[in-house]
Amino acid sequence: MSETRHTKVLIIGSGPAGYTAGVYAARAMLEPILVQGIEPGGQLTTTTEVENYPGFTEVQGPDLMIKMQEHAAAMGTEIIGDYITSLDTSARPFVAKADSGTTYTADAVILATGARAKWLGLESEEKFKGFGVSACATCDGFFYRGQEIVVIGGGNTAVEEALFLTNFASKVTLIHRRDELRAEKILQDRLFKNEKIETLWFHTLEEVVGTDNPLGVEGVVVKNVQTGEVKEIPCKGVFVAIGHAPANELVKDVLELHNGGYVKVKPGSTETSIPGIYAAGDLTDHKYRQAVTSAGMGCMAALDAERFLAEQE
Ligand SMILES: Cc1cc2nc3c(=O)[nH]c(=O)nc-3n(C[C@H](O)[C@H](O)[C@H](O)COP(=O)(O)OP(=O)(O)OC[C@H]3O[C@@H](n4cnc5c(N)ncnc54)[C@H](O)[C@@H]3O)c2cc1C
């Protein structure tokens, strides 16, 4: 049944940014409503061990997100399993329509819709995701100490990930379908000087191969795009670094964006180009993309929204 509900603060997204915003907004007595979206808990629900969230030496991603959800709810955030399909930022209060038919009006909105790593779309890539296939060197590099790794891509992300992974891996092979990189020159210089990195030009990833029990990567099958020759490279980790896509669909035509679609915020805050609309987490962060930084920005967004609402009164 369609209904209209008003809230002082509407939080869109249920990753670390959204739930942390919920904790802070609820403790500020703002009675926030948080709409979870189609992936309750966000990106961390798609991974296994998380070893870099303070307070947890090791925790499973889905378990950590359940704890965050429980924390936000315990503080008084109303958590709703729904999906926001449109957001009218020209109206006051702002108007968000949800897939269920409910309309939310809100005095302030915190956008925490996150981002998605781009994947190649291979069946074997999907099979080994979280078990040797990753899109985040900062998150998972540590698991590959002394191992051979391949990185797929040719832009800044790929080169940065390859360089970072040399801190752990015995060898990193960067696989790129062309014979030149799109990455900045300074990064390329560092890459070519690094003795642990080998670059394989004119190759594409065809398949990730590994064991089923336990699930784990043993190598990749790559194809030379010039000759068609196929060969296998042994490795324990595959890092797909072909970019990220921020989930900006609700606001891409109304908010200022930067760096390929990330919502732009004023430095040191979560204020977007529209007063009363705040952005936190991976949606606005092309650089760090971590759970803890997202949580930090969720806190900032709730505090920014609280101050905005106080000024309105
Ligand atoms: C496989 C993997 C492993 C990772 N491992 C680590 C790690 O070990 N350590 C670490 O710090 N980071 C890790 N990360 C990165 C970390 O998950 C992200 O930085 C973090 O989740 C970003 O949080 P967020 O709150 O910005 O958004 P996300 O976690 O991306 O969540 C976005 C939320 O928005 C919701 N949403 C989107 N659109 C709508 C809409 N229209 N209406 C309502 N809701 C919507 C989604 O349902 C989702 O709940 C990993 C990421 C991946 C993919």
PDBQT file of the ligand as one rigid body, heavy atoms in Angstrom, charges set to zero:
ROOT
HETATM    1  C1  LIG A 401      34.949  -8.196  -2.119  1.00  0.00    +0.000 C 
HETATM    2  C2  LIG A 401      35.235  -6.972  -1.301  1.00  0.00    +0.000 A 
HETATM    3  C3  LIG A 401      36.055  -7.069  -0.192  1.00  0.00    +0.000 A 
HETATM    4  C4  LIG A 401      36.309  -5.938   0.570  1.00  0.00    +0.000 A 
HETATM    5  N1  LIG A 401      37.100  -6.083   1.678  1.00  0.00    +0.000 NA
HETATM    6  C5  LIG A 401      37.312  -5.013   2.470  1.00  0.00    +0.000 A 
HETATM    7  C6  LIG A 401      38.092  -5.134   3.654  1.00  0.00    +0.000 A 
HETATM    8  O1  LIG A 401      38.612  -6.213   3.960  1.00  0.00    +0.000 OA
HETATM    9  N2  LIG A 401      38.256  -4.021   4.399  1.00  0.00    +0.000 N 
HETATM   10  C7  LIG A 401      37.717  -2.809   4.081  1.00  0.00    +0.000 A 
HETATM   11  O2  LIG A 401      37.880  -1.840   4.820  1.00  0.00    +0.000 OA
HETATM   12  N3  LIG A 401      36.987  -2.667   2.948  1.00  0.00    +0.000 NA
HETATM   13  C8  LIG A 401      36.773  -3.724   2.146  1.00  0.00    +0.000 A 
HETATM   14  N4  LIG A 401      36.047  -3.582   1.001  1.00  0.00    +0.000 N 
HETATM   15  C9  LIG A 401      35.557  -2.241   0.652  1.00  0.00    +0.000 C 
HETATM   16  C10 LIG A 401      34.331  -1.906   1.499  1.00  0.00    +0.000 C 
HETATM   17  O3  LIG A 401      33.408  -2.948   1.396  1.00  0.00    +0.000 OA
HETATM   18  C11 LIG A 401      33.724  -0.599   1.018  1.00  0.00    +0.000 C 
HETATM   19  O4  LIG A 401      34.684   0.435   1.070  1.00  0.00    +0.000 OA
HETATM   20  C12 LIG A 401      32.528  -0.211   1.887  1.00  0.00    +0.000 C 
HETATM   21  O5  LIG A 401      31.577  -1.243   1.945  1.00  0.00    +0.000 OA
HETATM   22  C13 LIG A 401      31.847   1.039   1.350  1.00  0.00    +0.000 C 
HETATM   23  O6  LIG A 401      30.793   1.318   2.209  1.00  0.00    +0.000 OA
HETATM   24  P1  LIG A 401      29.585   2.242   1.808  1.00  0.00    +0.000 P 
HETATM   25  O7  LIG A 401      28.763   2.357   3.029  1.00  0.00    +0.000 OA
HETATM   26  O8  LIG A 401      30.062   3.474   1.172  1.00  0.00    +0.000 OA
HETATM   27  O9  LIG A 401      28.773   1.472   0.680  1.00  0.00    +0.000 OA
HETATM   28  P2  LIG A 401      28.477  -0.029   0.260  1.00  0.00    +0.000 P 
HETATM   29  O10 LIG A 401      29.061  -1.013   1.180  1.00  0.00    +0.000 OA
HETATM   30  O11 LIG A 401      28.816  -0.086  -1.183  1.00  0.00    +0.000 OA
HETATM   31  O12 LIG A 401      26.898  -0.109   0.424  1.00  0.00    +0.000 OA
HETATM   32  C14 LIG A 401      26.058   0.610  -0.414  1.00  0.00    +0.000 C 
HETATM   33  C15 LIG A 401      24.639   0.421   0.064  1.00  0.00    +0.000 C 
HETATM   34  O13 LIG A 401      23.770   1.271  -0.675  1.00  0.00    +0.000 OA
HETATM   35  C16 LIG A 401      22.582   0.568  -0.951  1.00  0.00    +0.000 C 
HETATM   36  N5  LIG A 401      21.934   1.231  -2.080  1.00  0.00    +0.000 N 
HETATM   37  C17 LIG A 401      22.442   1.485  -3.312  1.00  0.00    +0.000 A 
HETATM   38  N6  LIG A 401      21.520   2.111  -4.074  1.00  0.00    +0.000 NA
HETATM   39  C18 LIG A 401      20.414   2.254  -3.289  1.00  0.00    +0.000 A 
HETATM   40  C19 LIG A 401      19.119   2.817  -3.508  1.00  0.00    +0.000 A 
HETATM   41  N7  LIG A 401      18.785   3.372  -4.668  1.00  0.00    +0.000 N 
HETATM   42  N8  LIG A 401      18.221   2.761  -2.489  1.00  0.00    +0.000 NA
HETATM   43  C20 LIG A 401      18.564   2.235  -1.281  1.00  0.00    +0.000 A 
HETATM   44  N9  LIG A 401      19.777   1.717  -1.028  1.00  0.00    +0.000 NA
HETATM   45  C21 LIG A 401      20.682   1.708  -2.027  1.00  0.00    +0.000 A 
HETATM   46  C22 LIG A 401      23.041  -0.865  -1.188  1.00  0.00    +0.000 C 
HETATM   47  O14 LIG A 401      21.969  -1.774  -1.013  1.00  0.00    +0.000 OA
HETATM   48  C23 LIG A 401      24.093  -0.993  -0.099  1.00  0.00    +0.000 C 
HETATM   49  O15 LIG A 401      23.483  -1.377   1.106  1.00  0.00    +0.000 OA
HETATM   50  C24 LIG A 401      35.760  -4.682   0.214  1.00  0.00    +0.000 A 
HETATM   51  C25 LIG A 401      34.951  -4.587  -0.906  1.00  0.00    +0.000 A 
HETATM   52  C26 LIG A 401      34.678  -5.703  -1.665  1.00  0.00    +0.000 A 
HETATM   53  C27 LIG A 401      33.790  -5.591  -2.879  1.00  0.00    +0.000 C 
ENDROOT
TORSDOF 0
